[in-house]
Amino acid sequence: MPIAGEAVVSRRLLPALLLTAAAAAPAAAQDPVVYRVPVTGTIELGIAPFIRRAIAEAEAAGGRAVILDINTLGGRVDAALQIVDAITAAEIPVYAFIDPRAISAGALIAVATDSVFMAKEASFGASTVVDAAGSKVSEKAQSVMRAQFRALAERRGLDPRIAESMVDETLEVPGVVEEGKLLTLTAAEAERVGYAVEVTGFSDVLERLACRAWRSYARPPTGRSPSCGFCRTPSWLRSCCRSACWGS
């Protein structure tokens, strides 16, 4: 199991960690700011452009990093994929703080970030794609989601079988999940397999990242953007996305 320090270090964060005592001395007001961005409620199309704007503004302002404060039971497939694209394209580190849950679409968003922090009673996983009635959609769509989870896990150097087992209950990972059960990880379990670091709260996240200054990036009351539209995906997946979700 990786130690906490190892779990939070990403390629993009390494330069920021090479601070000397003298460089860390200025007042907090002069420190690079971490942006705290809420990802709460149902994941829908309006939240994707909101997160893109938050990341873009943090980058333009010279922000140290973005922390996605996640509490969701899931939502739209297309919206989650747009958020994943925004995270992976970011020029500064993007982290996830799960409190108390990142289920379904929320799990995909969390896995896409550079590192995941989880409150002690938090959980994430259970990401099978279903339709509005709660039934599993086609194997073609499930295959795409398995590959997406696998690719994101490999990007972070994590065991891809664990990510895939959040989507496919037929997979078995010895010591982690049995065949026939969809994987949902507690904070302690996620830390044991290297998928997250268990923390006591947001202040603990800041301490582990050696950050003192942070700013809350507020989401509009409606959670929608007038410019949002349907994601550009292949027609077969787009037809699934109109009714498919990861819970809600």
C-alpha positions in Angstrom: 0.0 0.0 0.0 1.5 3.4 -1.0 2.1 5.8 1.8 0.1 9.0 1.9 2.9 11.1 0.4 3.3 8.7 -2.5 -0.4 8.6 -3.2 -0.8 12.4 -3.7 2.2 13.1 -5.9 1.5 13.5 -9.6 3.7 14.4 -12.5 2.2 17.9 -12.7 2.6 18.5 -9.0 6.2 17.6 -8.6 7.6 21.1 -9.4 5.3 22.6 -6.8 6.6 20.2 -4.2 10.2 21.4 -4.6 9.7 24.3 -2.3 12.4 25.5 0.1 11.6 26.8 3.5 12.4 30.3 2.3 10.0 30.0 -0.6 7.2 28.8 1.7 7.7 31.7 4.1 5.5 34.5 2.5 2.1 35.2 4.0 -0.8 33.0 2.9 -2.3 35.8 0.9 0.7 35.6 -1.5 0.6 31.8 -1.7 -0.7 30.2 -4.9 -4.4 29.6 -4.4 -6.2 26.2 -4.5 -9.7 26.4 -6.0 -12.4 24.3 -4.3 -15.1 23.4 -6.8 -18.3 21.7 -5.8 -19.5 18.6 -7.7 -22.7 17.9 -6.0 -26.2 16.5 -6.7 -27.1 14.9 -10.1 -24.4 15.1 -12.7 -26.1 16.8 -15.6 -25.0 18.8 -18.7 -24.9 22.2 -16.9 -22.2 21.1 -14.5 -19.7 20.2 -17.3 -19.1 23.8 -18.6 -19.1 25.0 -15.0 -16.2 22.8 -14.2 -14.4 23.7 -17.4 -14.7 27.4 -16.5 -13.5 26.8 -13.0 -10.4 25.0 -14.2 -9.7 27.6 -16.9 -10.0 30.5 -14.4 -7.8 28.7 -11.9 -5.2 28.2 -14.6 -5.4 31.9 -15.8 -5.1 33.1 -12.2 -2.0 31.1 -11.6 -3.8 28.7 -9.2 -1.9 25.9 -7.5 -4.5 23.3 -8.1 -8.3 22.6 -8.3 -9.9 20.3 -5.8 -13.3 18.9 -6.8 -15.5 18.5 -3.7 -17.6 15.5 -4.8 -20.9 14.4 -3.3 -23.0 12.7 -5.9 -25.0 9.5 -6.6 -24.5 9.8 -10.3 -26.1 11.3 -13.4 -25.7 11.6 -17.2 -23.1 9.7 -19.1 -22.4 12.4 -21.6 -22.0 15.1 -18.8 -19.5 12.9 -16.9 -17.4 12.3 -20.0 -17.3 16.0 -20.7 -16.0 16.6 -17.1 -13.4 13.8 -17.5 -12.2 15.5 -20.7 -11.9 18.9 -18.9 -9.9 17.2 -16.0 -7.5 15.3 -18.2 -6.8 18.5 -20.4 -6.1 20.7 -17.3 -2.6 22.3 -17.1 -2.6 22.3 -13.3 -3.3 19.4 -10.9 -7.0 18.5 -10.3 -7.8 16.5 -7.2 -10.9 14.9 -5.9 -12.1 15.2 -2.3 -15.0 12.7 -1.8 -17.3 13.6 1.1 -19.3 11.5 1.5 -19.8 9.7 -1.7 -18.8 9.5 -5.4 -21.1 6.9 -6.9 -21.6 6.0 -10.5 -20.7 9.1 -12.7 -19.0 10.5 -9.6 -16.6 7.6 -9.4 -15.5 8.1 -13.0 -14.9 11.8 -12.3 -12.9 10.9 -9.2 -10.7 8.3 -11.0 -9.9 10.9 -13.7 -8.3 13.2 -11.2 -4.6 13.2 -10.3 -5.3 11.9 -6.8 -8.3 11.1 -4.7 -8.9 12.0 -1.0 -11.8 10.5 0.9 -13.4 11.4 4.2 -13.4 8.6 6.7 -17.0 7.5 6.0 -16.9 8.1 2.3 -17.4 5.6 -0.5 -17.1 5.5 -4.3 -17.7 3.0 -7.2 -20.8 1.2 -8.4 -20.7 2.6 -12.0 -22.6 0.2 -14.2 -24.4 2.3 -16.9 -28.2 2.0 -16.7 -31.2 3.5 -18.4 -33.9 5.7 -16.9 -35.7 2.6 -15.6 -32.6 1.3 -13.9 -31.8 -1.5 -16.4 -28.4 -2.1 -17.8 -27.8 -0.6 -21.2 -26.2 -2.5 -24.1 -22.9 -4.4 -23.8 -21.4 -2.0 -26.4 -21.9 1.0 -24.1 -20.7 -1.0 -21.0 -17.6 -1.9 -23.0 -16.8 1.8 -23.6 -17.2 2.6 -20.0 -15.0 -0.3 -18.9 -12.3 0.9 -21.3 -12.7 4.5 -20.0 -12.2 3.4 -16.4 -9.3 1.2 -17.4 -7.5 4.0 -19.3 -7.9 6.5 -16.5 -6.6 4.0 -13.9 -3.6 3.2 -16.1 -2.9 6.9 -16.5 -2.5 7.1 -12.7 -0.5 3.9 -12.5 -3.3 2.1 -10.7 -4.6 -1.5 -11.0 -7.0 -1.2 -14.0 -8.9 -4.3 -12.9 -10.2 -2.5 -9.8 -11.5 0.4 -11.9 -13.2 -2.0 -14.3 -14.9 -3.9 -11.5 -16.7 -0.8 -10.6 -18.5 -1.1 -14.0 -18.6 -4.9 -14.5 -19.8 -7.2 -11.7 -18.6 -10.3 -13.6 -15.0 -9.4 -12.9 -13.1 -10.7 -9.9 -10.1 -9.1 -8.2 -8.7 -11.4 -5.6 -8.7 -9.8 -2.2 -10.8 -6.9 -3.4 -14.1 -8.0 -4.9 -15.8 -11.3 -5.7 -17.3 -12.3 -9.1 -20.9 -11.3 -9.2 -20.5 -8.2 -7.0 -20.1 -4.6 -8.3 -17.3 -2.9 -6.5 -17.8 0.1 -4.2 -14.8 1.1 -2.0 -14.8 2.6 1.4 -12.1 5.1 2.3 -10.0 2.5 4.1 -10.4 0.0 1.2 -9.6 2.6 -1.4 -6.4 3.6 0.5 -5.4 -0.1 0.9 -5.5 -0.6 -2.9 -3.8 2.7 -3.7 -6.9 4.4 -5.1 -7.3 7.1 -2.5 -5.9 8.7 0.7 -8.2 8.7 3.7 -8.4 12.2 5.4 -10.2 13.8 8.3 -11.6 16.6 6.2 -10.9 19.4 3.7 -8.3 21.0 6.0 -6.4 17.7 6.1 -6.4 17.7 2.3 -4.8 21.1 2.2 -2.2 20.1 4.8 -1.2 17.0 2.8 -0.8 19.2 -0.3 1.1 21.8 1.6 -1.4 24.5 0.7 -2.5 27.3 2.9 -4.6 29.5 0.7 -7.8 28.3 -1.0 -10.9 29.9 -2.7 -14.4 28.5 -3.1 -15.6 28.6 -6.7 -19.4 28.9 -6.4 -21.8 27.0 -8.7 -24.7 29.1 -10.2 -27.9 28.4 -8.3 -29.5 26.5 -11.3 -26.4 24.5 -11.9 -26.9 25.2 -15.6 -25.1 27.0 -18.4 -26.9 28.7 -21.3 -24.1 27.5 -23.6 -24.2 23.8 -22.7 -25.3 21.4 -25.3 -25.4 17.6 -26.0 -21.9 16.0 -26.1 -20.3 15.2 -29.4 -20.2 11.4 -29.2 -20.8 8.7 -31.8 -24.5 8.3 -32.7 -24.9 4.9 -31.1 -23.5 6.1 -27.8 -25.3 9.4 -28.0 -28.6 7.5 -28.3 -27.8 5.7 -25.1 -26.8 8.9 -23.4 -30.2 10.4 -23.9 -31.6 8.0 -21.4 -28.5 6.4 -19.8 -27.1 7.4 -16.5 -25.0 6.1 -13.6 -27.7 6.2 -11.0 -29.3 9.4 -9.7 
